[in-house]
Amino acid sequence: MHMKKNMGSTDRLIRTTIALLIAILYLTNVVTGTTALVLVGISLILFITSAIGFCPLYLPFGISTLKNRAKQ
């Protein structure tokens, strides 16, 4: 199965930033317990989707934040 990228650079940057912020909150024990585990899970999902440039939740809604660039 081939995944066509559907995330633009701004989308990926925002996801990575949020993932890093959650990781910092977890590592500094600002968030703990079940909340921390849920946030770490979300953080991993955000980081992975950002790294591959593909968000499966965008598919059913036809969303793409990838900018179409005209071929030169």
N, CA, C and O atoms as a Tripos MOL2 file, in Angstrom:
@<TRIPOS>MOLECULE
protein
  288   287    72     0     0
PROTEIN
NO_CHARGES

@<TRIPOS>ATOM
      1 N           0.8450   -1.1920    0.0000 N.3       1 MET1
      2 CA          0.0000    0.0000    0.0000 C.3       1 MET1
      3 C           0.8790    1.2410    0.0000 C.2       1 MET1
      4 O           1.7690    1.3860    0.8390 O.2       1 MET1
      5 N           0.6260    2.1200   -0.9350 N.am      2 HIS2
      6 CA          1.3900    3.3580   -1.0450 C.3       2 HIS2
      7 C           0.6200    4.4930   -0.3790 C.2       2 HIS2
      8 O          -0.5500    4.7330   -0.6770 O.2       2 HIS2
      9 N           1.3030    5.1820    0.5260 N.am      3 MET3
     10 CA          0.6690    6.3160    1.1990 C.3       3 MET3
     11 C           1.1260    7.6070    0.5360 C.2       3 MET3
     12 O           2.3150    7.9240    0.5110 O.2       3 MET3
     13 N           0.1840    8.3270    0.0140 N.am      4 LYS4
     14 CA          0.4930    9.6210   -0.5840 C.3       4 LYS4
     15 C           0.5310   10.6520    0.5300 C.2       4 LYS4
     16 O          -0.3870   10.7140    1.3470 O.2       4 LYS4
     17 N           1.5760   11.4550    0.5720 N.am      5 LYS5
     18 CA          1.7000   12.4610    1.6180 C.3       5 LYS5
     19 C           0.5220   13.4270    1.5580 C.2       5 LYS5
     20 O           0.0730   13.8130    0.4780 O.2       5 LYS5
     21 N           0.0270   13.8110    2.7370 N.am      6 ASN6
     22 CA         -1.0930   14.7480    2.7890 C.3       6 ASN6
     23 C          -0.8870   15.8250    3.8560 C.2       6 ASN6
     24 O          -1.8350   16.4880    4.2770 O.2       6 ASN6
     25 N           0.3740   15.9890    4.2870 N.am      7 MET7
     26 CA          0.6780   16.9910    5.3000 C.3       7 MET7
     27 C           1.7510   17.9450    4.7920 C.2       7 MET7
     28 O           2.8050   17.5280    4.3120 O.2       7 MET7
     29 N           1.4530   19.2330    4.9090 N.am      8 GLY8
     30 CA          2.4120   20.2530    4.5120 C.3       8 GLY8
     31 C           3.4280   20.5110    5.6090 C.2       8 GLY8
     32 O           3.3180   19.9810    6.7150 O.2       8 GLY8
     33 N           4.4170   21.3310    5.2910 N.am      9 SER9
     34 CA          5.5070   21.5880    6.2290 C.3       9 SER9
     35 C           5.0410   22.3000    7.5010 C.2       9 SER9
     36 O           5.5550   22.0170    8.5840 O.2       9 SER9
     37 N           4.0830   23.2120    7.3900 N.am     10 THR10
     38 CA          3.5880   23.9040    8.5830 C.3      10 THR10
     39 C           2.8610   22.9340    9.4980 C.2      10 THR10
     40 O           3.0590   22.9630   10.7130 O.2      10 THR10
     41 N           2.0290   22.0830    8.9370 N.am     11 ASP11
     42 CA          1.3130   21.0620    9.6920 C.3      11 ASP11
     43 C           2.3020   20.1630   10.4310 C.2      11 ASP11
     44 O           2.1270   19.8710   11.6140 O.2      11 ASP11
     45 N           3.3400   19.7300    9.7230 N.am     12 ARG12
     46 CA          4.3420   18.8480   10.3120 C.3      12 ARG12
     47 C           5.1200   19.5490   11.4240 C.2      12 ARG12
     48 O           5.4270   18.9370   12.4470 O.2      12 ARG12
     49 N           5.4340   20.8090   11.2300 N.am     13 LEU13
     50 CA          6.1620   21.5740   12.2460 C.3      13 LEU13
     51 C           5.3290   21.7360   13.5130 C.2      13 LEU13
     52 O           5.8440   21.5870   14.6210 O.2      13 LEU13
     53 N           4.0550   22.0380   13.3530 N.am     14 ILE14
     54 CA          3.1570   22.1970   14.5040 C.3      14 ILE14
     55 C           3.0460   20.8830   15.2680 C.2      14 ILE14
     56 O           3.1210   20.8730   16.4970 O.2      14 ILE14
     57 N           2.8690   19.7800   14.5560 N.am     15 ARG15
     58 CA          2.7580   18.4680   15.2060 C.3      15 ARG15
     59 C           4.0390   18.1110   15.9590 C.2      15 ARG15
     60 O           3.9850   17.6170   17.0850 O.2      15 ARG15
     61 N           5.1770   18.3600   15.3400 N.am     16 THR16
     62 CA          6.4560   18.0550   15.9840 C.3      16 THR16
     63 C           6.6530   18.9090   17.2270 C.2      16 THR16
     64 O           7.1190   18.4150   18.2540 O.2      16 THR16
     65 N           6.3020   20.1830   17.1410 N.am     17 THR17
     66 CA          6.4340   21.0850   18.2850 C.3      17 THR17
     67 C           5.5540   20.6300   19.4480 C.2      17 THR17
     68 O           6.0040   20.5990   20.5930 O.2      17 THR17
     69 N           4.3140   20.2800   19.1590 N.am     18 ILE18
     70 CA          3.4030   19.8050   20.2080 C.3      18 ILE18
     71 C           3.9410   18.5060   20.8180 C.2      18 ILE18
     72 O           3.9030   18.3320   22.0360 O.2      18 ILE18
     73 N           4.4390   17.6000   19.9820 N.am     19 ALA19
     74 CA          4.9880   16.3330   20.4740 C.3      19 ALA19
     75 C           6.1690   16.5830   21.4070 C.2      19 ALA19
     76 O           6.2890   15.9420   22.4520 O.2      19 ALA19
     77 N           7.0390   17.5160   21.0280 N.am     20 LEU20
     78 CA          8.1940   17.8400   21.8750 C.3      20 LEU20
     79 C           7.7690   18.4860   23.1870 C.2      20 LEU20
     80 O           8.3330   18.1830   24.2390 O.2      20 LEU20
     81 N           6.7790   19.3740   23.1330 N.am     21 LEU21
     82 CA          6.2870   20.0040   24.3580 C.3      21 LEU21
     83 C           5.6970   18.9720   25.3120 C.2      21 LEU21
     84 O           5.9320   19.0330   26.5190 O.2      21 LEU21
     85 N           4.9400   18.0350   24.7800 N.am     22 ILE22
     86 CA          4.3730   16.9760   25.6160 C.3      22 ILE22
     87 C           5.4990   16.1360   26.2270 C.2      22 ILE22
     88 O           5.4450   15.7850   27.4060 O.2      22 ILE22
     89 N           6.5110   15.8180   25.4300 N.am     23 ALA23
     90 CA          7.6370   15.0310   25.9360 C.3      23 ALA23
     91 C           8.3480   15.7710   27.0700 C.2      23 ALA23
     92 O           8.7160   15.1590   28.0720 O.2      23 ALA23
     93 N           8.5400   17.0670   26.9210 N.am     24 ILE24
     94 CA          9.1870   17.8660   27.9700 C.3      24 ILE24
     95 C           8.3400   17.8710   29.2380 C.2      24 ILE24
     96 O           8.8640   17.7150   30.3400 O.2      24 ILE24
     97 N           7.0290   18.0490   29.0790 N.am     25 LEU25
     98 CA          6.1380   18.0340   30.2480 C.3      25 LEU25
     99 C           6.2050   16.6860   30.9600 C.2      25 LEU25
    100 O           6.1800   16.6300   32.1890 O.2      25 LEU25
    101 N           6.2890   15.6180   30.2050 N.am     26 TYR26
    102 CA          6.3660   14.2860   30.7950 C.3      26 TYR26
    103 C           7.7060   14.0790   31.4980 C.2      26 TYR26
    104 O           7.7500   13.6170   32.6380 O.2      26 TYR26
    105 N           8.7920   14.4200   30.8160 N.am     27 LEU27
    106 CA         10.1300   14.1890   31.3710 C.3      27 LEU27
    107 C          10.4290   15.0540   32.5910 C.2      27 LEU27
    108 O          11.2660   14.6870   33.4150 O.2      27 LEU27
    109 N           9.7650   16.1800   32.7150 N.am     28 THR28
    110 CA          9.9660   17.0610   33.8780 C.3      28 THR28
    111 C           8.9120   16.8160   34.9520 C.2      28 THR28
    112 O           8.8190   17.5670   35.9230 O.2      28 THR28
    113 N           8.1160   15.7590   34.7730 N.am     29 ASN29
    114 CA          7.0760   15.3620   35.7330 C.3      29 ASN29
    115 C           6.0200   16.4380   35.9790 C.2      29 ASN29
    116 O           5.4270   16.4830   37.0560 O.2      29 ASN29
    117 N           5.7830   17.2880   35.0100 N.am     30 VAL30
    118 CA          4.6940   18.2660   35.1040 C.3      30 VAL30
    119 C           3.3640   17.5320   34.9560 C.2      30 VAL30
    120 O           2.3860   17.8670   35.6240 O.2      30 VAL30
    121 N           3.3330   16.5300   34.0780 N.am     31 VAL31
    122 CA          2.1470   15.6680   33.9460 C.3      31 VAL31
    123 C           2.5440   14.2690   34.3830 C.2      31 VAL31
    124 O           3.6310   13.7910   34.0610 O.2      31 VAL31
    125 N           1.6540   13.6190   35.1180 N.am     32 THR32
    126 CA          1.9470   12.2800   35.6310 C.3      32 THR32
    127 C           0.7010   11.4050   35.5350 C.2      32 THR32
    128 O          -0.3850   11.8710   35.1890 O.2      32 THR32
    129 N           0.8860   10.1420   35.8460 N.am     33 GLY33
    130 CA         -0.2340    9.2150   35.8980 C.3      33 GLY33
    131 C          -0.8340    8.9150   34.5400 C.2      33 GLY33
    132 O          -0.1510    8.9230   33.5150 O.2      33 GLY33
    133 N          -2.1340    8.6490   34.5620 N.am     34 THR34
    134 CA         -2.8650    8.2910   33.3470 C.3      34 THR34
    135 C          -2.8200    9.4120   32.3190 C.2      34 THR34
    136 O          -2.6900    9.1590   31.1210 O.2      34 THR34
    137 N          -2.9270   10.6350   32.7830 N.am     35 THR35
    138 CA         -2.8630   11.7820   31.8690 C.3      35 THR35
    139 C          -1.5410   11.7870   31.1130 C.2      35 THR35
    140 O          -1.5100   12.0420   29.9090 O.2      35 THR35
    141 N          -0.4630   11.5080   31.8110 N.am     36 ALA36
    142 CA          0.8570   11.4800   31.1840 C.3      36 ALA36
    143 C           0.9330   10.3940   30.1220 C.2      36 ALA36
    144 O           1.4750   10.6140   29.0380 O.2      36 ALA36
    145 N           0.3910    9.2200   30.4330 N.am     37 LEU37
    146 CA          0.4360    8.1170   29.4690 C.3      37 LEU37
    147 C          -0.3720    8.4260   28.2210 C.2      37 LEU37
    148 O           0.0590    8.1280   27.1070 O.2      37 LEU37
    149 N          -1.5360    9.0200   28.4040 N.am     38 VAL38
    150 CA         -2.3740    9.3980   27.2600 C.3      38 VAL38
    151 C          -1.6520   10.4410   26.4140 C.2      38 VAL38
    152 O          -1.6250   10.3420   25.1870 O.2      38 VAL38
    153 N          -1.0740   11.4340   27.0670 N.am     39 LEU39
    154 CA         -0.3660   12.4860   26.3290 C.3      39 LEU39
    155 C           0.8680   11.9460   25.6130 C.2      39 LEU39
    156 O           1.1700   12.3840   24.5030 O.2      39 LEU39
    157 N           1.5850   11.0110   26.2190 N.am     40 VAL40
    158 CA          2.7460   10.4100   25.5600 C.3      40 VAL40
    159 C           2.2900    9.6360   24.3220 C.2      40 VAL40
    160 O           2.9520    9.6740   23.2850 O.2      40 VAL40
    161 N           1.1670    8.9380   24.4310 N.am     41 GLY41
    162 CA          0.6260    8.2300   23.2650 C.3      41 GLY41
    163 C           0.2770    9.1860   22.1400 C.2      41 GLY41
    164 O           0.5970    8.9350   20.9780 O.2      41 GLY41
    165 N          -0.3740   10.2760   22.4880 N.am     42 ILE42
    166 CA         -0.7180   11.3030   21.4920 C.3      42 ILE42
    167 C           0.5490   11.8840   20.8850 C.2      42 ILE42
    168 O           0.6320   12.0980   19.6750 O.2      42 ILE42
    169 N           1.5310   12.1350   21.7390 N.am     43 SER43
    170 CA          2.8010   12.6880   21.2800 C.3      43 SER43
    171 C           3.4710   11.7660   20.2590 C.2      43 SER43
    172 O           3.9840   12.2320   19.2420 O.2      43 SER43
    173 N           3.4640   10.4640   20.5320 N.am     44 LEU44
    174 CA          4.0630    9.5080   19.5980 C.3      44 LEU44
    175 C           3.3370    9.5070   18.2600 C.2      44 LEU44
    176 O           3.9690    9.4740   17.2040 O.2      44 LEU44
    177 N           2.0200    9.5440   18.3050 N.am     45 ILE45
    178 CA          1.2260    9.5780   17.0710 C.3      45 ILE45
    179 C           1.5330   10.8450   16.2730 C.2      45 ILE45
    180 O           1.7140   10.7880   15.0560 O.2      45 ILE45
    181 N           1.5910   11.9850   16.9580 N.am     46 LEU46
    182 CA          1.8990   13.2510   16.2860 C.3      46 LEU46
    183 C           3.2830   13.2030   15.6500 C.2      46 LEU46
    184 O           3.4700   13.6520   14.5190 O.2      46 LEU46
    185 N           4.2450   12.6610   16.3760 N.am     47 PHE47
    186 CA          5.6110   12.6060   15.8600 C.3      47 PHE47
    187 C           5.7170   11.6720   14.6580 C.2      47 PHE47
    188 O           6.3500   12.0140   13.6590 O.2      47 PHE47
    189 N           5.1050   10.5030   14.7490 N.am     48 ILE48
    190 CA          5.1780    9.5370   13.6450 C.3      48 ILE48
    191 C           4.5010   10.0780   12.3920 C.2      48 ILE48
    192 O           5.0590    9.9870   11.2990 O.2      48 ILE48
    193 N           3.2990   10.6430   12.5410 N.am     49 THR49
    194 CA          2.6090   11.1760   11.3620 C.3      49 THR49
    195 C           3.3840   12.3390   10.7620 C.2      49 THR49
    196 O           3.4050   12.5150    9.5440 O.2      49 THR49
    197 N           4.0160   13.1260   11.6130 N.am     50 SER50
    198 CA          4.8280   14.2320   11.1140 C.3      50 SER50
    199 C           6.0570   13.7100   10.3620 C.2      50 SER50
    200 O           6.4260   14.2410    9.3150 O.2      50 SER50
    201 N           6.6690   12.6860   10.8980 N.am     51 ALA51
    202 CA          7.8770   12.1340   10.2730 C.3      51 ALA51
    203 C           7.5980   11.5430    8.8990 C.2      51 ALA51
    204 O           8.4170   11.6700    7.9890 O.2      51 ALA51
    205 N           6.4400   10.8930    8.7430 N.am     52 ILE52
    206 CA          6.1350   10.2680    7.4440 C.3      52 ILE52
    207 C           5.3360   11.1870    6.5270 C.2      52 ILE52
    208 O           5.1930   10.9090    5.3370 O.2      52 ILE52
    209 N           4.8120   12.2870    7.0810 N.am     53 GLY53
    210 CA          4.0720   13.2430    6.2550 C.3      53 GLY53
    211 C           2.6960   12.7810    5.8340 C.2      53 GLY53
    212 O           2.1400   13.2740    4.8520 O.2      53 GLY53
    213 N           2.1430   11.8290    6.5790 N.am     54 PHE54
    214 CA          0.8480   11.2590    6.2150 C.3      54 PHE54
    215 C          -0.0150   11.1050    7.4620 C.2      54 PHE54
    216 O           0.4270   10.5430    8.4650 O.2      54 PHE54
    217 N          -1.2470   11.6040    7.3980 N.am     55 CYS55
    218 CA         -2.1940   11.4610    8.4960 C.3      55 CYS55
    219 C          -3.3930   10.6650    7.9900 C.2      55 CYS55
    220 O          -4.1440   11.1480    7.1430 O.2      55 CYS55
    221 N          -3.5800    9.4300    8.5110 N.am     56 PRO56
    222 CA         -4.6940    8.6060    8.0370 C.3      56 PRO56
    223 C          -6.0630    9.2000    8.3540 C.2      56 PRO56
    224 O          -7.0310    8.9110    7.6500 O.2      56 PRO56
    225 N          -6.1640   10.0190    9.3910 N.am     57 LEU57
    226 CA         -7.4530   10.6260    9.7240 C.3      57 LEU57
    227 C          -7.8790   11.6800    8.6990 C.2      57 LEU57
    228 O          -9.0570   12.0330    8.6340 O.2      57 LEU57
    229 N          -6.9510   12.1790    7.9130 N.am     58 TYR58
    230 CA         -7.2890   13.1540    6.8800 C.3      58 TYR58
    231 C          -8.0170   12.5010    5.7080 C.2      58 TYR58
    232 O          -8.8160   13.1540    5.0370 O.2      58 TYR58
    233 N          -7.7480   11.2150    5.4540 N.am     59 LEU59
    234 CA         -8.3040   10.5310    4.2740 C.3      59 LEU59
    235 C          -9.8220   10.5690    4.1650 C.2      59 LEU59
    236 O         -10.3330   10.9820    3.1240 O.2      59 LEU59
    237 N         -10.5830   10.1510    5.2050 N.am     60 PRO60
    238 CA        -12.0390   10.1220    5.0470 C.3      60 PRO60
    239 C         -12.6480   11.5000    4.7970 C.2      60 PRO60
    240 O         -13.7340   11.6150    4.2290 O.2      60 PRO60
    241 N         -11.9430   12.5320    5.2210 N.am     61 PHE61
    242 CA        -12.4690   13.8880    5.0780 C.3      61 PHE61
    243 C         -11.8900   14.6180    3.8620 C.2      61 PHE61
    244 O         -12.2710   15.7530    3.5750 O.2      61 PHE61
    245 N         -10.9840   13.9700    3.1600 N.am     62 GLY62
    246 CA        -10.3780   14.5670    1.9710 C.3      62 GLY62
    247 C          -9.4980   15.7620    2.2850 C.2      62 GLY62
    248 O          -9.3480   16.6610    1.4570 O.2      62 GLY62
    249 N          -8.9220   15.7770    3.4660 N.am     63 ILE63
    250 CA         -8.0880   16.9100    3.8900 C.3      63 ILE63
    251 C          -6.6550   16.6960    3.4380 C.2      63 ILE63
    252 O          -6.1360   15.5810    3.4910 O.2      63 ILE63
    253 N          -6.0260   17.7660    2.9960 N.am     64 SER64
    254 CA         -4.6020   17.7610    2.6980 C.3      64 SER64
    255 C          -4.0690   19.1580    2.9840 C.2      64 SER64
    256 O          -4.5960   20.1480    2.4780 O.2      64 SER64
    257 N          -3.0300   19.2300    3.7910 N.am     65 THR65
    258 CA         -2.4040   20.5220    4.0690 C.3      65 THR65
    259 C          -1.1610   20.7040    3.2160 C.2      65 THR65
    260 O          -0.4180   21.6740    3.3720 O.2      65 THR65
    261 N          -0.9460   19.7560    2.3130 N.am     66 LEU66
    262 CA          0.1780   19.8170    1.4020 C.3      66 LEU66
    263 C          -0.1250   20.8150    0.3040 C.2      66 LEU66
    264 O          -1.1520   20.7160   -0.3690 O.2      66 LEU66
    265 N           0.7580   21.7660    0.1230 N.am     67 LYS67
    266 CA          0.5420   22.7730   -0.9130 C.3      67 LYS67
    267 C           0.8940   22.1950   -2.2690 C.2      67 LYS67
    268 O           1.9270   21.5460   -2.4370 O.2      67 LYS67
    269 N           0.0220   22.4370   -3.2330 N.am     68 ASN68
    270 CA          0.2980   22.0020   -4.6010 C.3      68 ASN68
    271 C           1.2170   23.0170   -5.2480 C.2      68 ASN68
    272 O           0.9080   24.2050   -5.3460 O.2      68 ASN68
    273 N           2.3530   22.5100   -5.6840 N.am     69 ARG69
    274 CA          3.3180   23.4020   -6.3280 C.3      69 ARG69
    275 C           3.2870   23.1490   -7.8320 C.2      69 ARG69
    276 O           3.3360   22.0090   -8.2930 O.2      69 ARG69
    277 N           3.2050   24.2260   -8.5660 N.am     70 ALA70
    278 CA          3.1900   24.1120  -10.0240 C.3      70 ALA70
    279 C           4.5520   23.6240  -10.5070 C.2      70 ALA70
    280 O           5.5910   24.0830  -10.0340 O.2      70 ALA70
    281 N           4.5320   22.6870  -11.4550 N.am     71 LYS71
    282 CA          5.7960   22.1880  -11.9950 C.3      71 LYS71
    283 C           6.3870   23.2410  -12.9080 C.2      71 LYS71
    284 O           5.7030   23.8540  -13.7270 O.2      71 LYS71
    285 N           7.6690   23.4230  -12.7370 N.am     72 GLN72
    286 CA          8.3490   24.4570  -13.5420 C.3      72 GLN72
    287 C           9.1140   23.8380  -14.6640 C.2      72 GLN72
    288 O           9.7470   24.5480  -15.4460 O.2      72 GLN72
@<TRIPOS>BOND
     1     1     2 1
     2     2     3 1
     3     3     4 2
     4     3     5 am
     5     5     6 1
     6     6     7 1
     7     7     8 2
     8     7     9 am
     9     9    10 1
    10    10    11 1
    11    11    12 2
    12    11    13 am
    13    13    14 1
    14    14    15 1
    15    15    16 2
    16    15    17 am
    17    17    18 1
    18    18    19 1
    19    19    20 2
    20    19    21 am
    21    21    22 1
    22    22    23 1
    23    23    24 2
    24    23    25 am
    25    25    26 1
    26    26    27 1
    27    27    28 2
    28    27    29 am
    29    29    30 1
    30    30    31 1
    31    31    32 2
    32    31    33 am
    33    33    34 1
    34    34    35 1
    35    35    36 2
    36    35    37 am
    37    37    38 1
    38    38    39 1
    39    39    40 2
    40    39    41 am
    41    41    42 1
    42    42    43 1
    43    43    44 2
    44    43    45 am
    45    45    46 1
    46    46    47 1
    47    47    48 2
    48    47    49 am
    49    49    50 1
    50    50    51 1
    51    51    52 2
    52    51    53 am
    53    53    54 1
    54    54    55 1
    55    55    56 2
    56    55    57 am
    57    57    58 1
    58    58    59 1
    59    59    60 2
    60    59    61 am
    61    61    62 1
    62    62    63 1
    63    63    64 2
    64    63    65 am
    65    65    66 1
    66    66    67 1
    67    67    68 2
    68    67    69 am
    69    69    70 1
    70    70    71 1
    71    71    72 2
    72    71    73 am
    73    73    74 1
    74    74    75 1
    75    75    76 2
    76    75    77 am
    77    77    78 1
    78    78    79 1
    79    79    80 2
    80    79    81 am
    81    81    82 1
    82    82    83 1
    83    83    84 2
    84    83    85 am
    85    85    86 1
    86    86    87 1
    87    87    88 2
    88    87    89 am
    89    89    90 1
    90    90    91 1
    91    91    92 2
    92    91    93 am
    93    93    94 1
    94    94    95 1
    95    95    96 2
    96    95    97 am
    97    97    98 1
    98    98    99 1
    99    99   100 2
   100    99   101 am
   101   101   102 1
   102   102   103 1
   103   103   104 2
   104   103   105 am
   105   105   106 1
   106   106   107 1
   107   107   108 2
   108   107   109 am
   109   109   110 1
   110   110   111 1
   111   111   112 2
   112   111   113 am
   113   113   114 1
   114   114   115 1
   115   115   116 2
   116   115   117 am
   117   117   118 1
   118   118   119 1
   119   119   120 2
   120   119   121 am
   121   121   122 1
   122   122   123 1
   123   123   124 2
   124   123   125 am
   125   125   126 1
   126   126   127 1
   127   127   128 2
   128   127   129 am
   129   129   130 1
   130   130   131 1
   131   131   132 2
   132   131   133 am
   133   133   134 1
   134   134   135 1
   135   135   136 2
   136   135   137 am
   137   137   138 1
   138   138   139 1
   139   139   140 2
   140   139   141 am
   141   141   142 1
   142   142   143 1
   143   143   144 2
   144   143   145 am
   145   145   146 1
   146   146   147 1
   147   147   148 2
   148   147   149 am
   149   149   150 1
   150   150   151 1
   151   151   152 2
   152   151   153 am
   153   153   154 1
   154   154   155 1
   155   155   156 2
   156   155   157 am
   157   157   158 1
   158   158   159 1
   159   159   160 2
   160   159   161 am
   161   161   162 1
   162   162   163 1
   163   163   164 2
   164   163   165 am
   165   165   166 1
   166   166   167 1
   167   167   168 2
   168   167   169 am
   169   169   170 1
   170   170   171 1
   171   171   172 2
   172   171   173 am
   173   173   174 1
   174   174   175 1
   175   175   176 2
   176   175   177 am
   177   177   178 1
   178   178   179 1
   179   179   180 2
   180   179   181 am
   181   181   182 1
   182   182   183 1
   183   183   184 2
   184   183   185 am
   185   185   186 1
   186   186   187 1
   187   187   188 2
   188   187   189 am
   189   189   190 1
   190   190   191 1
   191   191   192 2
   192   191   193 am
   193   193   194 1
   194   194   195 1
   195   195   196 2
   196   195   197 am
   197   197   198 1
   198   198   199 1
   199   199   200 2
   200   199   201 am
   201   201   202 1
   202   202   203 1
   203   203   204 2
   204   203   205 am
   205   205   206 1
   206   206   207 1
   207   207   208 2
   208   207   209 am
   209   209   210 1
   210   210   211 1
   211   211   212 2
   212   211   213 am
   213   213   214 1
   214   214   215 1
   215   215   216 2
   216   215   217 am
   217   217   218 1
   218   218   219 1
   219   219   220 2
   220   219   221 am
   221   221   222 1
   222   222   223 1
   223   223   224 2
   224   223   225 am
   225   225   226 1
   226   226   227 1
   227   227   228 2
   228   227   229 am
   229   229   230 1
   230   230   231 1
   231   231   232 2
   232   231   233 am
   233   233   234 1
   234   234   235 1
   235   235   236 2
   236   235   237 am
   237   237   238 1
   238   238   239 1
   239   239   240 2
   240   239   241 am
   241   241   242 1
   242   242   243 1
   243   243   244 2
   244   243   245 am
   245   245   246 1
   246   246   247 1
   247   247   248 2
   248   247   249 am
   249   249   250 1
   250   250   251 1
   251   251   252 2
   252   251   253 am
   253   253   254 1
   254   254   255 1
   255   255   256 2
   256   255   257 am
   257   257   258 1
   258   258   259 1
   259   259   260 2
   260   259   261 am
   261   261   262 1
   262   262   263 1
   263   263   264 2
   264   263   265 am
   265   265   266 1
   266   266   267 1
   267   267   268 2
   268   267   269 am
   269   269   270 1
   270   270   271 1
   271   271   272 2
   272   271   273 am
   273   273   274 1
   274   274   275 1
   275   275   276 2
   276   275   277 am
   277   277   278 1
   278   278   279 1
   279   279   280 2
   280   279   281 am
   281   281   282 1
   282   282   283 1
   283   283   284 2
   284   283   285 am
   285   285   286 1
   286   286   287 1
   287   287   288 2
@<TRIPOS>SUBSTRUCTURE
     1 MET1         2 RESIDUE 1 A MET
     2 HIS2         6 RESIDUE 1 A HIS
     3 MET3        10 RESIDUE 1 A MET
     4 LYS4        14 RESIDUE 1 A LYS
     5 LYS5        18 RESIDUE 1 A LYS
     6 ASN6        22 RESIDUE 1 A ASN
     7 MET7        26 RESIDUE 1 A MET
     8 GLY8        30 RESIDUE 1 A GLY
     9 SER9        34 RESIDUE 1 A SER
    10 THR10       38 RESIDUE 1 A THR
    11 ASP11       42 RESIDUE 1 A ASP
    12 ARG12       46 RESIDUE 1 A ARG
    13 LEU13       50 RESIDUE 1 A LEU
    14 ILE14       54 RESIDUE 1 A ILE
    15 ARG15       58 RESIDUE 1 A ARG
    16 THR16       62 RESIDUE 1 A THR
    17 THR17       66 RESIDUE 1 A THR
    18 ILE18       70 RESIDUE 1 A ILE
    19 ALA19       74 RESIDUE 1 A ALA
    20 LEU20       78 RESIDUE 1 A LEU
    21 LEU21       82 RESIDUE 1 A LEU
    22 ILE22       86 RESIDUE 1 A ILE
    23 ALA23       90 RESIDUE 1 A ALA
    24 ILE24       94 RESIDUE 1 A ILE
    25 LEU25       98 RESIDUE 1 A LEU
    26 TYR26      102 RESIDUE 1 A TYR
    27 LEU27      106 RESIDUE 1 A LEU
    28 THR28      110 RESIDUE 1 A THR
    29 ASN29      114 RESIDUE 1 A ASN
    30 VAL30      118 RESIDUE 1 A VAL
    31 VAL31      122 RESIDUE 1 A VAL
    32 THR32      126 RESIDUE 1 A THR
    33 GLY33      130 RESIDUE 1 A GLY
    34 THR34      134 RESIDUE 1 A THR
    35 THR35      138 RESIDUE 1 A THR
    36 ALA36      142 RESIDUE 1 A ALA
    37 LEU37      146 RESIDUE 1 A LEU
    38 VAL38      150 RESIDUE 1 A VAL
    39 LEU39      154 RESIDUE 1 A LEU
    40 VAL40      158 RESIDUE 1 A VAL
    41 GLY41      162 RESIDUE 1 A GLY
    42 ILE42      166 RESIDUE 1 A ILE
    43 SER43      170 RESIDUE 1 A SER
    44 LEU44      174 RESIDUE 1 A LEU
    45 ILE45      178 RESIDUE 1 A ILE
    46 LEU46      182 RESIDUE 1 A LEU
    47 PHE47      186 RESIDUE 1 A PHE
    48 ILE48      190 RESIDUE 1 A ILE
    49 THR49      194 RESIDUE 1 A THR
    50 SER50      198 RESIDUE 1 A SER
    51 ALA51      202 RESIDUE 1 A ALA
    52 ILE52      206 RESIDUE 1 A ILE
    53 GLY53      210 RESIDUE 1 A GLY
    54 PHE54      214 RESIDUE 1 A PHE
    55 CYS55      218 RESIDUE 1 A CYS
    56 PRO56      222 RESIDUE 1 A PRO
    57 LEU57      226 RESIDUE 1 A LEU
    58 TYR58      230 RESIDUE 1 A TYR
    59 LEU59      234 RESIDUE 1 A LEU
    60 PRO60      238 RESIDUE 1 A PRO
    61 PHE61      242 RESIDUE 1 A PHE
    62 GLY62      246 RESIDUE 1 A GLY
    63 ILE63      250 RESIDUE 1 A ILE
    64 SER64      254 RESIDUE 1 A SER
    65 THR65      258 RESIDUE 1 A THR
    66 LEU66      262 RESIDUE 1 A LEU
    67 LYS67      266 RESIDUE 1 A LYS
    68 ASN68      270 RESIDUE 1 A ASN
    69 ARG69      274 RESIDUE 1 A ARG
    70 ALA70      278 RESIDUE 1 A ALA
    71 LYS71      282 RESIDUE 1 A LYS
    72 GLN72      286 RESIDUE 1 A GLN
